[in-house]
C-alpha cells in the first residue's frame, strides 16, 4: 500500500521543519532521506522515531522497487536534471519540489504529460519565494480584470540561519545576468541593479531592493502571461544591501565566480549573524477593473525564513493529501492552491495584510473584512 512520504534532504535546515510538521499528522509514515544515513538516523532519534531515516542518492540510478511504498516525494535540495522526478511521476508518485532554480523548474514543466498519464501531481514553487509570493501575486490579480505590472520585494534577515543550498544559490546569483520580459519583449538585466524603494510596513519601514533572479517572476510570466513581473531582493541591513549593490556596480561581484572566492563567500555568509531573523515579502500589482485603476498591495512578514518555507511546504502537502481532489499534472503552486486557503494553516507564524487602493482588508478563510486590523488572528 502506498502511504509513505519521502522527504529527500529531510534532515537539512528546511527539510527538518517539513518532516516534523508532517510527522505530527502522519507519524511513522515520514522518511527523512539523503546521502548520509548517520545524519538521517540522528534526526530520527531527535524526533523520538516519529520521522524514520533512509539513505538515498537521487543523482545515481535508483530502482523503482525502492520507491514502491511512497505516495509522495518532497525534494528539499537542488537537482541538475529531471531524471529522479521523471521516475517518480512515471510510477504515479505525487511530487513536491522546493527548488528556486528556474532553469530546472522550466525544464520539469515539460513533464506534465508524464504526470497526467500516471495520475500523479507535481507541485512547484513552494516556500516563501517562490511560493507565497506566487500565491500573493495570483490573489492580487483576483481584484482586477486586467493586470499591467507586478512588483515583488523580498527581504531576508542576515541574522537568520540559512541552509547551505540557499546560501550557495544566493552567492551564485549575485553576479549573474538574467532574462526578463518587459514592455512585451525579452531583455537581459543584471542582478543587484535597478534599485527600487518599497514600504515593508510600520515594523520594518522603507527598504531599497534590487533585481534578483528569483524564479517566481519567471513562473508567473510563463503561466499567467503578464506584461511585466519583477522580483527584487534586500536584506534587513540596508548597509549590507547597499554595499553589495556598490560592489556589483563596479564589477567586483564577478570575483564570486572564482572557486576560492566563492567558497570563502559561502562560508562567511553562513557564519554571518549581523542583523535579525526577520523576513518580509511584498507584492504590488497595478491594473484595472471595470475601467477604473486598481492598485493592490499584499504584505507578509515574520521571523525565521526557513520555518515559513518548511511550514508552507508541509501545509501544502497536507492540503493535497487530505483533500485528495487535485488534478494530475505539473503545476506551480499558484495554479493549484489559493492564498486564502493556505493562510489559515500558517497564520500563527506570520502577519499578513492586503490593501486595495490603499484600503486595508483582512483575509481569513477566504473572507475579506474591510477596514479591520490587518494582522491575521483566530
C-alpha positions as CSV (number, residue, x, y, z in Angstrom):
1,X,0.0,0.0,0.0
2,X,1.3,3.4,-1.0
3,X,1.0,5.5,2.2
4,X,4.6,6.7,3.0
5,X,6.1,10.1,2.5
6,X,9.7,10.5,1.4
7,X,11.5,13.9,2.1
8,X,14.8,14.0,0.3
9,X,17.1,16.4,2.1
10,X,14.8,15.8,5.1
11,X,17.5,16.2,7.7
12,X,18.5,19.6,6.3
13,X,17.6,23.0,7.5
14,X,14.2,23.3,5.8
15,X,13.6,19.6,5.5
16,X,13.5,19.1,9.2
17,X,10.7,21.6,9.6
18,X,8.7,19.8,6.9
19,X,9.3,16.4,8.4
20,X,8.3,17.4,11.9
21,X,5.2,19.1,10.6
22,X,4.1,16.1,8.5
23,X,5.0,13.6,11.3
24,X,2.5,15.3,13.6
25,X,-0.2,14.2,11.2
26,X,1.4,11.1,9.7
27,X,3.5,9.6,12.4
28,X,5.7,6.7,11.3
29,X,5.0,7.4,7.7
30,X,7.5,10.2,7.0
31,X,11.1,9.3,6.0
32,X,14.0,11.9,6.2
33,X,16.4,10.8,3.4
34,X,19.7,11.9,2.0
35,X,23.2,10.7,1.3
36,X,24.2,10.4,5.0
37,X,22.4,7.6,6.8
38,X,24.1,8.8,10.0
39,X,22.5,12.3,9.8
40,X,19.2,10.8,8.9
41,X,19.3,8.4,11.9
42,X,20.4,11.2,14.3
43,X,17.5,13.4,13.2
44,X,15.1,10.4,13.5
45,X,16.2,9.9,17.1
46,X,15.7,13.6,17.9
47,X,12.0,13.2,16.8
48,X,11.5,10.1,19.0
49,X,11.2,7.9,15.9
50,X,8.2,9.8,14.6
51,X,10.3,10.5,11.5
52,X,12.1,7.5,10.0
53,X,15.6,7.5,8.5
54,X,16.6,6.5,4.9
55,X,19.6,6.7,2.7
56,X,19.1,7.7,-0.9
57,X,21.2,9.5,-3.6
58,X,19.0,10.8,-6.3
59,X,21.9,11.7,-8.6
60,X,22.6,7.9,-9.0
61,X,20.4,5.2,-10.6
62,X,17.5,4.2,-8.4
63,X,15.4,1.0,-8.8
64,X,11.7,1.6,-8.9
65,X,11.3,-1.0,-6.1
66,X,12.9,1.4,-3.7
67,X,10.1,3.9,-4.2
68,X,7.3,1.5,-4.3
69,X,5.9,2.2,-0.7
70,X,5.8,6.0,-1.3
71,X,2.7,8.0,-2.1
72,X,4.5,11.4,-2.1
73,X,8.1,12.6,-2.6
74,X,9.3,16.0,-1.4
75,X,12.6,17.4,-2.6
76,X,14.4,19.9,-0.4
77,X,17.6,20.2,-2.4
78,X,18.7,21.3,-5.9
79,X,18.9,18.9,-8.8
80,X,20.8,19.1,-12.0
81,X,18.3,17.3,-14.2
82,X,14.8,15.8,-14.1
83,X,15.8,12.1,-14.0
84,X,14.6,11.4,-10.5
85,X,11.4,13.5,-10.9
86,X,10.6,11.7,-14.2
87,X,10.9,8.3,-12.4
88,X,8.6,9.4,-9.5
89,X,6.0,10.7,-11.9
90,X,6.1,7.6,-14.1
91,X,5.4,5.5,-11.0
92,X,2.4,7.5,-10.1
93,X,4.0,9.1,-7.1
94,X,3.0,12.7,-6.2
95,X,5.9,15.1,-6.1
96,X,6.7,18.4,-4.5
97,X,9.9,20.4,-5.2
98,X,11.2,23.3,-3.2
99,X,13.8,24.3,-5.8
100,X,14.2,28.0,-6.6
101,X,16.2,27.3,-9.7
102,X,14.2,28.5,-12.7
103,X,16.3,26.7,-15.2
104,X,15.3,23.4,-13.5
105,X,11.7,24.4,-12.9
106,X,11.1,25.4,-16.5
107,X,12.6,22.0,-17.6
108,X,10.3,19.9,-15.4
109,X,7.3,21.8,-16.6
110,X,7.7,19.7,-19.6
111,X,6.8,16.5,-17.6
112,X,3.1,17.5,-17.5
113,X,2.1,14.7,-19.9
114,X,4.1,12.1,-17.9
115,X,2.4,13.1,-14.7
116,X,-1.1,13.2,-16.3
117,X,-0.7,9.8,-17.8
118,X,0.2,8.2,-14.5
119,X,-2.3,10.1,-12.4
120,X,0.4,11.9,-10.3
121,X,0.5,15.5,-9.3
122,X,3.7,17.6,-9.1
123,X,3.7,21.0,-7.3
124,X,6.5,23.5,-7.9
125,X,7.2,26.9,-6.3
126,X,6.9,26.1,-2.6
127,X,8.0,28.2,0.3
128,X,8.4,31.9,0.7
129,X,9.8,32.9,-2.7
130,X,8.9,31.1,-4.9
131,X,5.8,30.0,-3.2
132,X,3.9,32.6,-1.1
133,X,5.0,35.3,-3.4
134,X,3.3,33.4,-6.3
135,X,0.1,33.0,-4.3
136,X,0.1,36.7,-3.3
137,X,0.5,37.7,-6.9
138,X,-2.3,35.5,-8.0
139,X,-4.5,36.8,-5.2
140,X,-3.8,40.4,-6.2
141,X,-4.9,39.6,-9.7
142,X,-8.3,38.5,-8.5
143,X,-9.0,42.1,-7.7
144,X,-8.6,43.1,-11.3
145,X,-10.0,42.5,-14.7
146,X,-6.6,43.3,-16.3
147,X,-3.1,43.3,-14.7
148,X,-0.4,45.5,-16.1
149,X,2.5,45.2,-13.7
150,X,3.5,43.1,-10.7
151,X,6.5,44.0,-8.5
152,X,7.7,41.6,-5.8
153,X,10.1,42.5,-3.0
154,X,11.8,40.1,-0.7
155,X,13.7,41.0,2.5
156,X,15.8,38.4,4.2
157,X,17.4,38.7,7.7
158,X,21.1,38.4,7.9
159,X,20.8,37.2,11.5
160,X,18.7,34.2,10.4
161,X,20.1,30.7,9.9
162,X,20.0,29.9,6.2
163,X,20.5,26.5,4.7
164,X,23.6,25.6,2.7
165,X,21.8,25.3,-0.6
166,X,20.1,28.7,-0.1
167,X,23.4,30.4,0.6
168,X,25.1,28.9,-2.4
169,X,22.2,29.9,-4.7
170,X,22.3,33.5,-3.4
171,X,26.0,33.8,-3.8
172,X,25.9,32.3,-7.3
173,X,23.3,34.7,-8.4
174,X,24.8,37.9,-7.1
175,X,27.0,38.4,-10.2
176,X,24.7,36.9,-12.8
177,X,22.6,38.4,-15.6
178,X,19.2,37.0,-16.4
179,X,16.4,37.5,-18.8
180,X,13.1,39.2,-18.1
181,X,10.1,40.3,-20.2
182,X,9.4,44.0,-20.2
183,X,7.1,46.0,-22.4
184,X,6.3,42.9,-24.3
185,X,9.9,42.0,-25.2
186,X,12.7,40.0,-23.7
187,X,15.7,41.8,-22.2
188,X,18.7,41.0,-20.1
189,X,19.2,42.6,-16.7
190,X,21.9,42.4,-14.1
191,X,21.4,41.1,-10.6
192,X,21.5,43.7,-7.8
193,X,20.9,46.6,-10.1
194,X,17.8,48.8,-10.8
195,X,17.1,49.5,-7.1
196,X,13.6,50.5,-6.0
197,X,12.4,51.7,-2.6
198,X,9.4,49.8,-1.1
199,X,7.5,50.3,2.1
200,X,7.6,46.9,4.0
201,X,5.3,48.1,6.8
202,X,5.4,50.0,10.0
203,X,7.6,47.5,11.8
204,X,10.3,47.5,9.1
205,X,9.9,50.7,7.1
206,X,11.2,51.6,3.7
207,X,13.9,49.4,2.1
208,X,15.7,49.7,-1.2
209,X,15.7,46.4,-3.1
210,X,17.5,45.3,-6.2
211,X,16.7,42.9,-9.1
212,X,17.4,39.3,-8.3
213,X,16.8,36.1,-10.2
214,X,14.1,34.5,-8.1
215,X,12.1,32.0,-10.1
216,X,8.7,33.4,-9.1
217,X,8.9,36.2,-11.6
218,X,9.6,33.8,-14.4
219,X,6.9,31.2,-13.5
220,X,4.3,33.9,-13.1
221,X,5.2,35.3,-16.5
222,X,5.0,31.9,-18.2
223,X,1.8,30.7,-16.6
224,X,-0.2,33.9,-16.3
225,X,1.0,35.7,-19.4
226,X,1.6,39.0,-17.6
227,X,3.1,42.0,-19.4
228,X,5.7,42.7,-16.6
229,X,6.8,40.9,-13.5
230,X,9.9,41.7,-11.4
231,X,11.4,40.4,-8.2
232,X,13.8,42.4,-6.0
233,X,15.9,41.4,-3.0
234,X,17.2,43.3,0.0
235,X,18.5,42.4,3.5
236,X,17.4,43.7,6.8
237,X,20.7,45.6,6.9
238,X,20.5,48.4,4.4
239,X,24.2,48.9,4.8
240,X,24.9,45.4,3.5
241,X,22.3,45.7,0.7
242,X,23.8,48.9,-0.5
243,X,27.4,47.6,-0.2
244,X,26.5,44.6,-2.4
245,X,24.9,47.0,-4.9
246,X,28.0,49.1,-5.0
247,X,30.3,46.1,-5.5
248,X,28.0,45.0,-8.3
249,X,28.2,48.4,-9.9
250,X,32.0,48.4,-10.0
251,X,32.2,44.8,-11.2
252,X,33.7,43.2,-8.1
253,X,31.0,40.6,-7.7
254,X,32.4,38.9,-10.8
255,X,35.1,37.6,-8.4
256,X,32.5,35.3,-6.9
257,X,32.8,33.2,-10.0
258,X,36.3,32.2,-8.9
259,X,36.1,28.9,-6.9
260,X,38.2,30.1,-4.0
261,X,36.3,33.4,-3.6
262,X,33.0,31.6,-4.0
263,X,33.9,29.1,-1.2
264,X,35.1,31.8,1.1
265,X,32.0,33.9,0.5
266,X,29.6,31.0,1.1
267,X,31.5,30.2,4.4
268,X,31.4,33.8,5.5
269,X,27.7,34.2,4.7
270,X,26.9,31.0,6.6
271,X,28.6,32.3,9.7
272,X,27.3,35.9,9.5
273,X,25.0,36.9,12.3
274,X,24.7,40.6,11.5
275,X,21.1,41.7,11.9
276,X,17.8,39.9,12.7
277,X,16.0,36.8,11.7
278,X,13.1,38.7,10.2
279,X,11.9,38.2,6.6
280,X,9.3,40.1,4.6
281,X,7.6,39.7,1.2
282,X,5.5,42.3,-0.6
283,X,3.6,42.0,-3.9
284,X,2.3,45.1,-5.6
285,X,0.1,44.9,-8.6
286,X,-1.3,47.6,-10.9
287,X,-4.1,47.2,-13.3
288,X,-7.8,48.0,-13.8
289,X,-11.3,46.7,-13.0
290,X,-14.4,47.9,-14.8
291,X,-12.3,50.6,-16.4
292,X,-11.0,52.0,-13.1
293,X,-7.4,51.9,-12.0
294,X,-6.6,49.4,-9.2
295,X,-3.5,49.1,-7.0
296,X,-3.2,46.1,-4.8
297,X,-0.6,45.5,-2.0
298,X,-0.1,42.2,-0.3
299,X,2.5,42.2,2.5
300,X,3.6,39.5,4.9
301,X,6.4,39.3,7.4
302,X,7.7,37.1,10.2
303,X,10.7,35.5,11.8
304,X,12.8,32.6,10.5
305,X,12.6,32.2,6.8
306,X,13.4,28.5,6.8
307,X,10.5,27.9,9.2
308,X,8.0,29.6,6.9
309,X,9.4,27.7,3.9
310,X,9.1,24.4,5.8
311,X,5.7,25.2,7.3
312,X,4.3,26.3,3.9
313,X,5.6,23.2,2.2
314,X,4.1,20.9,5.0
315,X,0.7,22.8,4.8
316,X,0.6,22.3,1.0
317,X,1.3,18.6,1.4
318,X,-1.5,18.3,3.9
319,X,-3.9,20.1,1.7
320,X,-3.1,17.9,-1.2
321,X,-3.2,14.6,0.7
322,X,-6.3,15.4,2.8
323,X,-8.4,16.9,0.0
324,X,-7.4,14.3,-2.5
325,X,-9.1,16.2,-5.3
326,X,-6.0,17.6,-7.0
327,X,-5.7,17.1,-10.8
328,X,-2.9,15.1,-12.3
329,X,-0.1,17.1,-14.0
330,X,2.7,19.5,-13.2
331,X,1.7,22.8,-11.6
332,X,3.2,25.8,-9.9
333,X,1.6,26.4,-6.6
334,X,-0.4,29.5,-7.7
335,X,-2.2,27.3,-10.4
336,X,-3.4,24.8,-7.8
337,X,-3.8,26.5,-4.5
338,X,-5.4,29.8,-3.4
339,X,-3.7,32.0,-0.8
340,X,-6.9,32.3,1.2
341,X,-7.0,28.5,1.6
342,X,-3.4,28.2,2.7
343,X,-3.1,31.2,5.1
344,X,-5.1,29.6,8.0
345,X,-2.6,26.7,8.2
346,X,0.4,29.1,8.7
347,X,-1.2,32.1,10.3
348,X,0.4,31.6,13.7
349,X,3.9,32.2,12.4
350,X,3.4,35.3,10.2
351,X,1.5,38.6,9.8
352,X,-0.4,39.3,6.6
353,X,-2.2,42.3,5.2
354,X,-3.8,43.3,1.9
355,X,-4.7,46.7,0.6
356,X,-6.8,47.6,-2.4
357,X,-6.4,51.2,-3.5
358,X,-4.9,51.9,-0.1
359,X,-7.9,50.4,1.8
360,X,-6.8,47.7,4.2
361,X,-8.5,44.3,4.1
362,X,-8.1,41.4,6.4
363,X,-8.0,37.9,4.7
364,X,-9.0,34.9,6.7
365,X,-10.6,31.7,5.3
366,X,-11.4,33.5,2.0
367,X,-13.4,36.2,3.7
368,X,-12.5,39.8,3.2
369,X,-13.2,42.0,6.2
370,X,-12.7,45.5,5.0
371,X,-11.4,48.2,7.3
372,X,-10.3,45.9,10.1
373,X,-6.9,45.3,11.6
374,X,-4.5,43.7,9.1
375,X,-2.9,41.0,11.2
376,X,-4.4,37.6,10.8
377,X,-5.8,36.2,14.0
378,X,-8.1,33.4,15.0
